[in-house]
Amino acid sequence: MNVEIWSDVVCPWCYIGKRRFETALANLAAEGIELDINITFRPFQLDPSAPRNAPSPVIDGYAKKFGGIEKAHQIIDHVTSAARDSGIEFQMENAIRANTLQSHRLLHLALLHHGAVTQVALKQALLEAYFTDGKDIGSSEVLIACALRAGISPETTQEYLSSDEGLEEVLGDFSLAGELGITAVPTFVFDGKWTVPGAQDVAVFENVLRRLATRTLTS
C-alpha cells in the first residue's frame, strides 16, 4: 500500500498527524496486523510568501496572520498541548519563520536518490529542527545538518542546494496539489484512491488502515 502524505515542514498539525499515523501503525502491528506500507511525503507550502534568507520569530507571523499577539499565543498553546498529547515536544516560542522551498527540494532529493526510508528520516529531522530546536530550516547550514542525520552527506546536500535540481519537480507538485483539490494539510492519500484529510485521531487512522487492509486481502 502506498501512502502519500501532503504536508509542510512548518505545519504543526502535519507533525502531529504524522505521529498519530505512526502510532496507529504501531498499534495495529502490536495486534498482529502487519501492513506493507510505503510512506512518501509530497510538498505543500502553507506560507509561500515567507521571505528567503530573512528569518523572523514565528510568533510575529502568527500575530500578523491571526489578529494579534494574544490570539497567536492561544493558537500556539493549543497546538503545543495537542503535540504533547502525542508525545511531541514543541518549543514554538523559539521557532523561526522560514520559506520551506529548500526543505521540500531536499526531501525530493532524499526520496529520489536515497529512498522512502531516508525521506521519512529527513522529514523527522526537519520537523524537530523547526518545532523543538528553534533552528532556521531555511538556512543551508541547518538543512545540511538535518540531511546528515538522515544519512545524506554534507557534500551531496551542499552541491544539490547550490543547483536548481529538483526545483521544477517541487514547483510542479505545488501546482498538482491544487489540481487534486488539496487545500489544507496534512492530507493522506492511500494508493492514489482514498483521501483522509487532517491530523485525525489515532483511532480514526486505525479504522482506516483496518478497512484498507481488509480491502487489500479480499481484492
KEVOSE-81029 format. One record per residue (C-alpha): residue in three letters; y, x negated, z. Coordinates in steps of 0.001 Angstrom, whole numbers. Each point is the difference from the previous one (the first is absolute). Last residue first. Layout:
residu:north:east:up
Ala:Y:X:Z
...
This chain:
residu:north:east:up
Ser:-7904:9115:-3698
Thr:-1627:990:3292
Leu:487:-3319:1801
Thr:3557:-433:-1253
Arg:1032:3492:1044
Thr:-1479:-544:3439
Ala:1949:-3250:357
Leu:3128:1752:-1247
Arg:-391:2734:2580
Arg:-605:-2491:2796
Leu:2988:-2078:-1115
Val:2327:2988:40
Asn:-1244:1099:3413
Glu:444:-3489:1445
Phe:3486:-246:-1491
Val:950:3257:1716
Ala:-1471:-1160:3307
Val:2028:-3232:-154
Asp:3220:1984:-287
Gln:1718:-87:-3375
Ala:2551:-2632:-922
Gly:1206:1859:-3075
Pro:-1377:1358:-3244
Val:-3688:406:-801
Thr:-742:3:-3718
Trp:-3312:637:-1731
Lys:-758:-1066:-3564
Gly:747:-3695:-627
Asp:-3117:-987:1919
Phe:1772:957:3235
Val:3801:-169:8
Phe:1719:-562:3365
Thr:3754:528:161
Pro:2007:-1881:2602
Val:2611:666:-1078
Ala:2299:2558:-1560
Thr:905:1058:-3541
Ile:-3352:-402:-1718
Gly:97:2457:-2896
Leu:-2284:-2089:-2208
Glu:2870:-754:-2373
Gly:2104:-1109:2947
Ala:-2680:-2389:1177
Leu:-348:-1272:-3563
Ser:3627:-1100:-14
Phe:-455:-2205:3044
Asp:-3277:-1158:-1528
Gly:1812:-1164:-3126
Leu:2445:-1940:2143
Val:-2989:-1718:1586
Glu:-1566:-820:-3362
Glu:3233:-1336:-1480
Leu:587:-2233:3016
Gly:-3521:-1401:113
Glu:1059:-3448:-1171
Asp:3777:-432:-5
Ser:-207:-3538:1369
Ser:1258:-1694:3160
Leu:-2046:2391:2107
Tyr:-3170:-1110:-1784
Glu:656:-3717:387
Gln:782:427:3680
Thr:-3080:2145:610
Thr:-2407:-2396:-1711
Glu:1472:-3023:1784
Pro:-107:1758:3364
Ser:-3737:652:-455
Ile:-1377:3524:182
Gly:-2442:587:2880
Ala:1419:3204:1467
Arg:1835:-1895:2741
Leu:1366:-2263:-2752
Ala:1413:3051:-1769
Cys:1877:1001:3135
Ala:1477:-3502:369
Ile:1043:-104:-3662
Leu:1614:3433:321
Val:1905:-1140:3084
Glu:1403:-3085:-1739
Ser:726:1912:-3206
Ser:2289:2368:1851
Gly:-84:3753:-527
Ile:-2498:390:2822
Asp:2738:-911:2470
Lys:-1975:-336:3222
Gly:400:2172:3092
Asp:-3481:-875:1293
Thr:-1366:3468:641
Phe:1006:2337:-2825
Tyr:833:-2453:-2775
Ala:-2353:-2915:549
Glu:-2772:2326:1141
Leu:313:2111:-3145
Leu:45:-3085:-2229
Ala:-3114:-1450:1641
Gln:-1833:3308:-301
Lys:844:286:-3691
Leu:-1155:-3582:-526
Ala:-3376:763:1589
Val:-377:3135:-2139
Gln:844:-2011:-3131
Thr:-2541:-2662:957
Val:-2732:2621:319
Ala:1027:1592:-3312
Gly:-389:-3121:-2094
His:1461:-3496:-345
His:1629:-149:-3441
Leu:1029:3576:-777
Leu:40:1391:3527
Ala:1915:-2865:1587
Leu:2408:-277:-2933
His:838:3712:219
Leu:556:-351:3744
Leu:2410:-2828:-788
Arg:1912:2164:-2455
His:170:2733:2616
Ser:1444:-2394:2545
Gln:2517:-1240:-2563
Leu:1212:3547:-647
Thr:303:793:3711
Asn:3782:-237:405
Ala:735:-828:3605
Arg:1167:1591:3212
Ile:-865:-2211:2976
Ala:-1938:1349:2963
Asn:969:-1121:3507
Glu:607:3465:1448
Met:-3100:928:-1959
Gln:-2347:-1755:2386
Phe:-3108:2046:-828
Glu:-3345:-769:1609
Ile:-2928:1803:-1604
Gly:-2922:1559:1894
Ser:143:3405:-1668
Asp:1752:1635:2962
Arg:2413:-2928:-37
Ala:876:747:-3619
Ala:802:3618:833
Ser:2220:-1153:2871
Thr:1796:-2504:-2241
Val:416:2715:-2644
His:1756:2278:2481
Asp:2115:-2706:1656
Ile:1193:-1158:-3430
Ile:951:3531:-992
Gln:1872:619:3261
His:1757:-3373:-213
Ala:1226:794:-3511
Lys:1223:3406:1136
Glu:2096:-1668:2699
Ile:1293:-2624:-2455
Gly:1375:2519:-2452
Gly:-901:2436:-2736
Phe:-3408:-773:-1478
Lys:778:-2463:-2794
Lys:2835:-1951:1589
Ala:-1679:-172:3399
Tyr:-3310:-957:-1602
Gly:1667:-2835:-1908
Asp:1639:-1287:3184
Ile:-3345:242:1820
Val:-1604:-2147:-2666
Pro:2231:-2949:867
Ser:1306:-1819:-3104
Pro:-1469:-2312:-2639
Ala:2110:-986:-3028
Asn:-2275:-2000:-2325
Arg:-943:3141:-1925
Pro:1982:3144:650
Ala:-1755:3211:1022
Ser:545:2461:-2846
Pro:-3729:394:-588
Asp:-368:1506:3479
Leu:-3229:1967:198
Gln:-1655:-2156:-2641
Phe:-3558:761:-1116
Pro:-2701:-2460:-978
Arg:-3763:609:-179
Phe:-2404:-1254:2634
Thr:-3713:-373:-627
Ile:-3006:1131:2025
Asn:-3536:-220:-1422
Ile:-2300:2257:1985
Asp:-3779:-42:277
Leu:-318:2406:2911
Glu:-2392:-508:2900
Ile:-602:3073:2133
Gly:-1983:-1257:2968
Glu:2123:1722:2617
Ala:1687:-3309:818
Ala:746:-328:-3731
Leu:1731:3384:142
Asn:2192:-1163:2870
Ala:844:-3253:-1782
Leu:1055:1857:-3147
Ala:2158:2375:2048
Thr:1581:-2965:1793
Glu:834:-1622:-3341
Phe:1675:3210:-1140
Arg:1966:212:3247
Arg:1095:-3631:-351
Lys:1168:457:-3591
Gly:1796:3230:906
Ile:1887:-1757:2811
Tyr:1043:-2823:-2327
Cys:1022:2457:-2720
Trp:1733:2152:2616
Pro:2230:-2933:908
Cys:1034:-618:-3638
Val:1360:-3530:-452
Val:-2984:-1306:-1993
Asp:-33:2999:-2319
Ser:-2928:2223:-839
Trp:-2285:1451:-2639
Ile:-3531:-336:1296
Glu:-2644:-83:-2703
Val:-3504:794:1223
Asn:-2902:-784:-2301
Met:-3419:1357:954
